[in-house]
Amino acid sequence: MADTKAELQRQIDALGPWFHNLHLPGGVQTLPNHFLGGDFPSFKWEQIRPHVPEDLTGWRVLDVGCNAGFYSFELARRGASVLAIDMEPLYLDQARWAVQQFGLQDRVEFRQLQVYDLARSSEQFDLVWFMGVFYHLRYPLLALDILAQRTRRMMMFQTLSMPGEEVYPDTRDHPITERTPLLDTGWPKMAFIEHRFSGDPTNWWVPNHAGIEAMLRSSGLRVTARPAEEIYLCVPNAETAAWRWDTQYASVFPAPRAAEAGRGAPVDASLEDAPS
């Protein structure tokens, strides 16, 4: 057993550095002393899991920015078929190694894709897992629009955010000369990070709570729960979607709500990555 654990640790070290602490069979962990403190992302999953159906049999799940696959594995254990995507080869190498350790390779598929690539797909997903990615994107609202179009039942959304929960009471319309309300802490907004935030040059945006909810509504989603700080559980709500009137969507989607016409269709062959 000691030799087996030592070999497992050797493989873990060779695949590092890690961001997800995975509890592997036999008790070995990939990052037991996480710099975020605690057992990450297990402690976050404990907050979220009561809001996810226990039985996901028959559900198709999209895990955006899957990293080493922690959430993909948890959702697969509940019976889901998971498509997990990331752009970082290191994380995909970790995930493809870990899925073998858990014996979940028949339930989870990993592909190297950008979230924007999904605009060329017509596949619908019962659950879209969109956590820890939004604020790393140069074009976050485009990504949210694309994923909202792919969401059939629910989305779990998380982003880095500003402190506070204030919401300005009326943002429907204001004269062009009346701009003072834009300075209110409750007006929907995002801070732009030109250089670095927390030492990370890919932290581009930090929205406030009002801005998060407004963008979710504008993309055609309705918040139904707040499982934890910065986390929003959403369901589709076409009534508030900007694609109903904003013609810019035509440059991304062939027609408004085009995804519905191909509901359940496979991901386009042009988006296929090498087999996992």
Residue pairs with C-beta under 8 A, 6 or more apart in sequence:
1 26
4 26
5 26
5 27
5 28
8 24
8 26
8 28
9 28
11 97
12 18
12 28
12 30
15 90
15 93
15 94
15 97
17 90
18 30
18 31
18 68
18 94
19 31
19 67
19 68
19 91
20 30
20 31
20 40
20 41
20 67
20 68
20 69
20 70
20 94
21 29
21 30
21 31
21 32
21 34
21 39
21 40
21 41
21 42
21 70
22 29
22 30
22 31
22 68
22 69
22 70
22 73
22 98
22 101
23 29
23 42
24 30
24 98
24 101
24 102
25 101
25 102
30 68
30 94
30 98
31 40
32 39
34 40
41 70
41 71
42 70
44 228
45 70
45 71
45 74
47 227
47 228
47 231
48 156
48 227
48 228
48 231
49 74
50 227
51 156
51 225
51 227
51 233
52 75
52 78
52 127
52 156
53 59
53 78
54 78
55 78
55 79
56 75
56 78
56 79
56 80
56 126
56 127
57 78
57 79
57 80
58 79
59 79
59 80
59 81
59 126
59 127
59 153
60 80
60 81
60 83
60 123
60 124
60 125
60 126
60 127
60 152
61 72
61 75
61 80
61 81
61 82
61 83
61 125
61 126
61 127
61 128
61 129
62 82
62 83
62 84
62 85
62 118
62 125
62 127
62 128
62 129
62 147
62 150
63 69
63 71
63 72
63 75
63 82
63 83
63 84
63 85
63 129
64 85
64 115
64 128
64 129
64 130
64 131
64 133
64 147
65 85
65 86
65 115
65 130
65 131
65 132
65 133
65 136
66 72
66 84
66 85
66 86
66 91
66 92
66 95
66 110
67 86
67 88
67 91
67 94
67 95
67 132
68 91
68 94
68 95
68 98
69 84
69 94
69 95
69 98
69 99
69 108
69 110
71 129
71 131
72 82
72 84
72 95
72 99
72 108
72 110
72 129
73 98
73 99
73 102
73 104
73 108
75 82
75 127
75 129
76 82
76 104
76 107
76 108
77 104
80 107
80 126
80 127
81 107
82 107
82 108
82 109
83 109
83 111
83 123
83 125
83 267
84 95
84 108
84 109
84 110
84 111
85 110
85 111
85 112
85 113
85 114
85 115
86 92
86 95
86 110
86 112
86 113
87 112
87 113
87 114
89 112
92 110
92 112
95 108
95 110
96 110
96 276
99 105
99 108
99 110
99 276
105 276
108 276
109 276
110 273
110 276
111 271
111 272
111 273
111 276
112 273
112 274
113 271
113 273
115 133
115 137
115 143
115 146
115 147
116 139
116 142
116 143
116 146
117 271
118 146
118 147
118 150
118 271
119 146
119 252
119 253
120 268
120 270
120 271
121 150
121 267
121 268
121 271
122 258
122 259
122 261
122 262
122 263
122 265
122 268
123 150
123 262
123 264
123 265
123 266
123 267
124 150
124 151
124 152
124 259
124 260
124 262
124 263
124 264
124 265
125 150
125 151
125 152
126 152
126 153
126 154
127 151
127 153
127 154
127 155
127 156
128 147
128 150
128 151
128 154
128 155
128 156
129 155
129 156
130 144
130 147
130 155
130 156
130 157
130 158
131 156
131 157
131 158
131 231
132 158
132 159
133 143
134 140
134 143
134 144
134 157
134 158
134 159
134 160
134 205
135 159
135 160
135 203
135 204
135 205
135 206
135 207
136 202
136 203
136 204
137 143
137 204
137 205
138 204
140 190
140 204
140 205
140 215
141 215
141 218
141 219
142 252
144 215
144 216
144 219
145 219
145 242
145 243
145 249
145 252
146 252
147 155
147 219
148 155
148 219
148 220
148 221
148 236
148 241
149 220
149 243
149 253
149 257
149 258
149 259
150 259
151 221
151 234
151 236
152 236
152 263
153 235
153 236
154 224
154 233
154 234
154 235
155 221
155 233
155 234
155 235
156 227
156 231
156 232
156 233
156 234
157 212
157 216
157 221
157 231
157 232
157 233
157 234
158 230
158 231
158 232
159 205
159 207
159 212
159 230
160 203
160 205
160 206
160 230
161 206
161 207
161 208
161 209
161 212
161 230
162 191
162 206
162 207
162 208
162 209
164 185
164 186
164 208
164 209
165 209
166 184
166 185
166 186
166 208
166 209
166 210
167 186
167 209
167 210
167 213
168 181
168 184
168 186
168 187
168 188
168 210
169 186
171 181
171 187
171 188
171 214
174 181
181 187
182 189
185 208
186 208
186 210
187 210
188 207
188 208
188 210
188 211
188 213
188 214
188 215
189 207
189 208
189 210
189 211
190 205
190 206
190 207
190 208
190 211
191 205
191 206
191 207
192 204
192 205
193 203
193 204
193 205
193 206
195 201
196 203
197 203
197 206
207 215
212 232
213 223
213 232
216 222
216 223
216 232
216 234
217 237
217 240
218 240
218 241
218 242
219 241
219 242
220 236
220 237
220 238
220 240
220 241
220 242
220 243
221 234
221 235
221 236
221 237
221 240
222 234
222 235
222 236
222 237
222 240
223 232
223 233
223 234
224 233
224 234
224 235
225 232
225 233
226 232
226 233
227 233
238 244
238 257
242 249
243 249
243 253
243 256
243 257
244 256
249 256
253 259
